[in-house]
Amino acid sequence: MPKLSIGEAEELLRLPASTIRHWERVLAVVSPDKDVFGRRRYGEAELRLLFRIRHLSQREGLGLKEAQERILAEISKPLTEERALLAELRGDFVGLWTASRDASRTLESVAPRKRGAEKD
């Protein structure tokens, strides 16, 4: 899977880039690679972490430090079959989103919309 820019991560996670950058500053577990120009590049592992942090903070109401502690505790436990399946599904979701986005861009480049086109 190709790494995503912060804009693509923002779109996928449905979070503002400022929130993602804030999480990176506050949480040691989130550390995306940067290209030669210093732009963030998010791989599958970083995206999985961001999805988990979003769930813990927004759905379970944990603060960021509590979310990080929970993630570190989860990582240190033996990998159960359920956790392994969930991690695989998260990875599949990211891959499907990327493929869908790429297919949509390809379709748009092949059949661009015309302004003022009559509706059928």
Contacts in CASP RR format, 6 or more apart in sequence:
PFRMAT RR
TARGET T0000
AUTHOR 0000-0000-0000
METHOD contacts of the structure
MODEL  1
MPKLSIGEAEELLRLPASTIRHWERVLAVVSPDKDVFGRRRYGEAELRLL
FRIRHLSQREGLGLKEAQERILAEISKPLTEERALLAELRGDFVGLWTAS
RDASRTLESVAPRKRGAEKD
1 43 0 8 1.000
1 44 0 8 1.000
1 91 0 8 1.000
1 94 0 8 1.000
1 95 0 8 1.000
1 98 0 8 1.000
2 98 0 8 1.000
3 32 0 8 1.000
3 33 0 8 1.000
3 41 0 8 1.000
3 42 0 8 1.000
3 43 0 8 1.000
4 12 0 8 1.000
4 41 0 8 1.000
4 42 0 8 1.000
4 43 0 8 1.000
4 47 0 8 1.000
4 98 0 8 1.000
5 39 0 8 1.000
5 40 0 8 1.000
5 41 0 8 1.000
5 42 0 8 1.000
6 17 0 8 1.000
6 20 0 8 1.000
6 21 0 8 1.000
6 39 0 8 1.000
6 40 0 8 1.000
6 42 0 8 1.000
7 17 0 8 1.000
8 42 0 8 1.000
8 101 0 8 1.000
9 17 0 8 1.000
9 20 0 8 1.000
9 40 0 8 1.000
9 42 0 8 1.000
9 46 0 8 1.000
9 47 0 8 1.000
9 50 0 8 1.000
10 16 0 8 1.000
10 17 0 8 1.000
10 20 0 8 1.000
11 101 0 8 1.000
12 47 0 8 1.000
12 94 0 8 1.000
12 97 0 8 1.000
13 20 0 8 1.000
13 47 0 8 1.000
13 50 0 8 1.000
13 51 0 8 1.000
13 54 0 8 1.000
15 50 0 8 1.000
15 54 0 8 1.000
20 50 0 8 1.000
23 30 0 8 1.000
23 50 0 8 1.000
23 53 0 8 1.000
23 64 0 8 1.000
24 30 0 8 1.000
24 31 0 8 1.000
24 32 0 8 1.000
24 40 0 8 1.000
26 64 0 8 1.000
26 65 0 8 1.000
27 53 0 8 1.000
27 64 0 8 1.000
27 67 0 8 1.000
27 68 0 8 1.000
28 68 0 8 1.000
29 49 0 8 1.000
29 68 0 8 1.000
29 71 0 8 1.000
29 72 0 8 1.000
30 46 0 8 1.000
30 49 0 8 1.000
30 50 0 8 1.000
30 53 0 8 1.000
31 46 0 8 1.000
32 40 0 8 1.000
32 41 0 8 1.000
32 42 0 8 1.000
32 43 0 8 1.000
32 46 0 8 1.000
33 40 0 8 1.000
33 41 0 8 1.000
33 43 0 8 1.000
34 40 0 8 1.000
34 41 0 8 1.000
35 41 0 8 1.000
42 50 0 8 1.000
44 91 0 8 1.000
44 94 0 8 1.000
44 95 0 8 1.000
47 90 0 8 1.000
47 91 0 8 1.000
47 94 0 8 1.000
48 87 0 8 1.000
48 90 0 8 1.000
48 91 0 8 1.000
48 94 0 8 1.000
49 71 0 8 1.000
51 90 0 8 1.000
52 67 0 8 1.000
52 71 0 8 1.000
53 64 0 8 1.000
53 67 0 8 1.000
53 68 0 8 1.000
53 71 0 8 1.000
56 62 0 8 1.000
56 63 0 8 1.000
56 66 0 8 1.000
56 67 0 8 1.000
56 70 0 8 1.000
56 71 0 8 1.000
57 63 0 8 1.000
57 64 0 8 1.000
57 67 0 8 1.000
62 70 0 8 1.000
74 83 0 8 1.000
77 83 0 8 1.000
END
